[in-house]
Amino acid sequence: MKSDRIKCWPKNERPRERLLTNGAETLTDAELLAVILRIGRGTFQKGVAGQNATAFARQILKEFGGLRGVDRAHIEELIKVNGLGSAKIAQIKAAIEIGRRIQTKPLRTQTFETSVSVADHFRPRFINTRHEKVIAVLLNGQNQFIEEKVIADGTPTQTALHVRRVMEEALRASATTLVLVHNHPSGGTSPSTADDDTTWEVERAADILGILFLDHIIVGETDHFSYADSGRLKHFREYGDISHE
């Protein structure tokens, strides 16, 4: 009978060794999490129950509904799990964040030509986010990235404050064009009345300052809404009003 202790397993069955030999993509979610945890919980002394890292990882994933559940879980929720201390929680959260950042490709050489390219780039930033985040993407005249600035992150902010902060950042970076990107905590992409108000106000302010407002994009998990593609931004420019039906 095989021992429960991973170090007693054949090398070709141990998660860490398998990762190094065959690649991380060959491991299950539980095995990947086990590599991060390094050790399980409890003891393996005779007569005392314990769990190795893989079994412990399976238990964590079951309790939180998979890796996405672990990602969404607050520190306060994770710390309640027997055997998960602050060090292990920090390791898990750091690993997930690294993965998220890798998915967001470097912007320095990227040119944004379509709403799809913008949405695809920022989508990983919003996955599993429980609150609204608004990002201003500042570009030069060739639509090449200069920098991005988080305008609001989880705190309700009046439209006027959104607009002022966007313009301040655009002027500071000497941006000639800009794109506004945000998510809805619900995961939906239908624009709200507040989204319309923000879009209209940013368009007016950008026009006064000689900055081209290219688009306002609402990013969902699998799709997105573009004010430019939908024609709504053009309507604001041509008719100078917002129709809230």
Secondary structure per residue as TSV (DSSP state, phi and psi in degrees):
chain	resnum	aa	ss	phi	psi
A	1	M	-	360.0	130.7
A	2	K	-	-71.8	137.9
A	3	S	-	-66.7	152.2
A	4	D	S	-74.6	-17.6
A	5	R	S	-78.1	124.0
A	6	I	G	-60.5	-35.9
A	7	K	G	-67.2	-13.6
A	8	C	G	-92.0	-6.1
A	9	W	S	-76.3	157.2
A	10	P	-	-58.3	144.4
A	11	K	G	-56.9	-35.1
A	12	N	G	-75.4	1.7
A	13	E	G	-112.4	-9.9
A	14	R	S	-78.2	133.5
A	15	P	H	-54.2	-47.3
A	16	R	H	-63.7	-44.3
A	17	E	H	-66.5	-38.5
A	18	R	H	-65.1	-37.7
A	19	L	H	-62.0	-45.4
A	20	L	H	-68.6	-31.3
A	21	T	H	-87.3	-43.3
A	22	N	H	-110.9	-10.6
A	23	G	-	102.6	149.4
A	24	A	G	-63.5	-28.5
A	25	E	G	-67.4	-14.3
A	26	T	G	-85.4	-9.2
A	27	L	S	-89.9	150.1
A	28	T	-	-75.8	169.0
A	29	D	H	-57.9	-41.9
A	30	A	H	-65.0	-39.2
A	31	E	H	-68.9	-38.5
A	32	L	H	-63.2	-44.1
A	33	L	H	-64.8	-35.5
A	34	A	H	-63.5	-37.7
A	35	V	H	-62.2	-38.5
A	36	I	H	-70.4	-41.9
A	37	L	H	-66.3	-38.1
A	38	R	-	74.4	-44.7
A	39	I	S	-131.7	157.8
A	40	G	-	-88.2	-143.1
A	41	R	E	-138.4	160.1
A	42	G	E	78.5	-159.8
A	43	T	-	-130.8	168.1
A	44	F	-	-118.0	25.2
A	45	Q	S	-69.5	152.7
A	46	K	T	-57.0	124.2
A	47	G	T	86.0	-0.1
A	48	V	-	-117.7	123.2
A	49	A	-	-71.7	146.1
A	50	G	E	-154.8	168.0
A	51	Q	E	-126.6	133.5
A	52	N	-	-74.4	174.5
A	53	A	H	-61.7	-37.6
A	54	T	H	-67.9	-44.9
A	55	A	H	-64.7	-39.3
A	56	F	H	-64.6	-41.4
A	57	A	H	-62.9	-42.1
A	58	R	H	-59.8	-40.9
A	59	Q	H	-64.4	-41.2
A	60	I	H	-63.8	-45.9
A	61	L	H	-63.5	-38.7
A	62	K	H	-65.0	-42.0
A	63	E	H	-67.4	-34.4
A	64	F	H	-106.5	3.5
A	65	G	T	77.2	38.1
A	66	G	S	96.5	-177.9
A	67	L	H	-62.6	-36.5
A	68	R	H	-65.6	-35.7
A	69	G	H	-65.5	-39.6
A	70	V	H	-64.4	-40.4
A	71	D	H	-61.4	-44.3
A	72	R	H	-73.0	-24.3
A	73	A	S	-64.5	138.1
A	74	H	-	-75.6	158.1
A	75	I	H	-55.7	-39.5
A	76	E	H	-63.0	-31.2
A	77	E	H	-75.1	-42.3
A	78	L	H	-68.6	-36.8
A	79	I	T	-65.9	-18.5
A	80	K	T	-76.4	-13.8
A	81	V	S	-76.5	121.2
A	82	N	T	-58.8	122.7
A	83	G	T	101.4	-11.0
A	84	L	-	-100.8	101.8
A	85	G	-	-92.7	179.5
A	86	S	H	-62.6	-34.6
A	87	A	H	-66.1	-45.5
A	88	K	H	-66.8	-39.2
A	89	I	H	-63.5	-42.3
A	90	A	H	-61.6	-40.3
A	91	Q	H	-63.6	-43.4
A	92	I	H	-64.6	-49.9
A	93	K	H	-63.5	-37.8
A	94	A	H	-65.7	-42.6
A	95	A	H	-63.0	-42.0
A	96	I	H	-65.0	-40.6
A	97	E	H	-67.4	-37.4
A	98	I	H	-59.8	-45.6
A	99	G	H	-60.3	-39.8
A	100	R	H	-65.3	-41.8
A	101	R	H	-70.3	-33.5
A	102	I	H	-63.0	-37.0
A	103	Q	H	-65.5	-26.5
A	104	T	S	-87.0	100.1
A	105	K	-	-64.2	151.1
A	106	P	-	-56.6	138.6
A	107	L	-	-92.0	-15.6
A	108	R	T	-55.4	-36.2
A	109	T	T	-105.2	8.8
A	110	Q	-	-94.5	139.0
A	111	T	B	-113.6	127.4
A	112	F	-	-91.7	111.9
A	113	E	-	-106.7	-22.3
A	114	T	S	-136.5	161.9
A	115	S	H	-65.4	-29.9
A	116	V	H	-63.2	-43.5
A	117	S	H	-64.4	-36.2
A	118	V	H	-69.0	-48.6
A	119	A	H	-61.4	-43.5
A	120	D	H	-63.3	-36.3
A	121	H	H	-69.1	-43.1
A	122	F	H	-90.3	-13.9
A	123	R	H	-52.0	-46.7
A	124	P	H	-57.5	-27.0
A	125	R	H	-68.4	-24.5
A	126	F	H	-104.5	-9.8
A	127	I	T	-60.3	129.5
A	128	N	T	67.6	11.5
A	129	T	-	-75.4	128.6
A	130	R	-	-88.7	-7.4
A	131	H	S	-133.8	168.5
A	132	E	-	-80.7	136.5
A	133	K	E	-127.6	131.7
A	134	V	E	-114.9	126.8
A	135	I	E	-124.3	132.3
A	136	A	E	-98.2	123.6
A	137	V	E	-101.5	115.7
A	138	L	E	-100.2	126.8
A	139	L	E	-127.4	162.1
A	140	N	-	-91.7	-170.1
A	141	G	T	-67.2	-16.9
A	142	Q	T	-98.8	15.7
A	143	N	S	62.1	26.6
A	144	Q	B	-92.3	143.1
A	145	F	E	-64.1	133.7
A	146	I	E	-104.3	-57.2
A	147	E	E	-168.8	171.0
A	148	E	E	-124.1	149.7
A	149	K	E	-135.9	130.7
A	150	V	E	-77.3	118.3
A	151	I	E	-88.3	-37.6
A	152	A	E	-149.5	142.7
A	153	D	E	-143.9	88.1
A	154	G	S	86.8	-12.1
A	155	T	S	-108.7	121.7
A	156	P	-	-56.3	130.5
A	157	T	-	-131.9	140.7
A	158	Q	-	-65.3	147.3
A	159	T	H	-53.7	-41.9
A	160	A	H	-59.8	-38.0
A	161	L	H	-71.1	-38.2
A	162	H	H	-54.7	-52.7
A	163	V	H	-62.5	-45.9
A	164	R	H	-61.3	-42.7
A	165	R	H	-66.0	-40.4
A	166	V	H	-60.6	-46.7
A	167	M	H	-66.4	-39.3
A	168	E	H	-60.2	-44.0
A	169	E	H	-69.3	-38.3
A	170	A	H	-64.5	-42.8
A	171	L	H	-67.9	-40.9
A	172	R	H	-61.4	-38.0
A	173	A	T	-88.4	1.1
A	174	S	T	56.4	37.4
A	175	A	-	-75.8	142.6
A	176	T	S	-102.6	-18.8
A	177	T	E	-138.2	159.1
A	178	L	E	-151.3	156.5
A	179	V	E	-130.5	137.9
A	180	L	E	-103.0	133.6
A	181	V	E	-131.3	135.0
A	182	H	E	-154.3	170.9
A	183	N	E	-119.1	167.0
A	184	H	-	-113.0	130.2
A	185	P	T	-54.4	-27.1
A	186	S	T	-72.7	-17.5
A	187	G	S	92.4	-9.4
A	188	G	-	-77.8	167.8
A	189	T	-	-123.8	1.0
A	190	S	-	-67.2	128.0
A	191	P	-	-67.8	141.3
A	192	S	-	-95.4	172.9
A	193	T	H	-59.6	-40.6
A	194	A	H	-64.0	-36.6
A	195	D	H	-64.5	-41.7
A	196	D	H	-61.6	-45.1
A	197	D	H	-60.7	-45.2
A	198	T	H	-62.8	-44.2
A	199	T	H	-60.3	-46.0
A	200	W	H	-63.3	-44.0
A	201	E	H	-68.8	-39.2
A	202	V	H	-64.8	-41.5
A	203	E	H	-60.1	-45.2
A	204	R	H	-64.0	-45.9
A	205	A	H	-66.0	-42.3
A	206	A	H	-63.1	-40.0
A	207	D	H	-62.4	-41.3
A	208	I	H	-63.8	-37.3
A	209	L	H	-89.9	0.7
A	210	G	T	75.5	27.0
A	211	I	-	-109.2	135.5
A	212	L	E	-85.7	117.5
A	213	F	E	-89.9	104.7
A	214	L	E	-75.8	-42.1
A	215	D	E	-170.5	158.6
A	216	H	E	-124.9	119.4
A	217	I	E	-119.5	128.3
A	218	I	E	-101.6	119.2
A	219	V	E	-101.1	123.9
A	220	G	-	-104.8	-178.1
A	221	E	S	-67.4	-35.2
A	222	T	S	-126.7	-11.6
A	223	D	-	-140.4	-175.1
A	224	H	E	-154.7	163.8
A	225	F	E	-119.1	131.3
A	226	S	E	-116.3	123.8
A	227	Y	H	-65.4	-31.8
A	228	A	H	-72.2	-50.0
A	229	D	H	-63.4	-34.3
A	230	S	H	-76.5	-15.0
A	231	G	T	89.2	-3.7
A	232	R	H	-69.9	-36.1
A	233	L	H	-66.6	-39.5
A	234	K	H	-62.3	-39.1
A	235	H	H	-61.3	-43.6
A	236	F	H	-59.0	-42.4
A	237	R	H	-68.3	-41.4
A	238	E	H	-79.3	-35.8
A	239	Y	H	-107.7	-13.0
A	240	G	-	63.4	28.5
A	241	D	-	-151.9	173.6
A	242	I	-	-123.5	130.9
A	243	S	-	-103.6	106.6
A	244	H	-	-95.9	102.3
A	245	E	-	-82.4	360.0
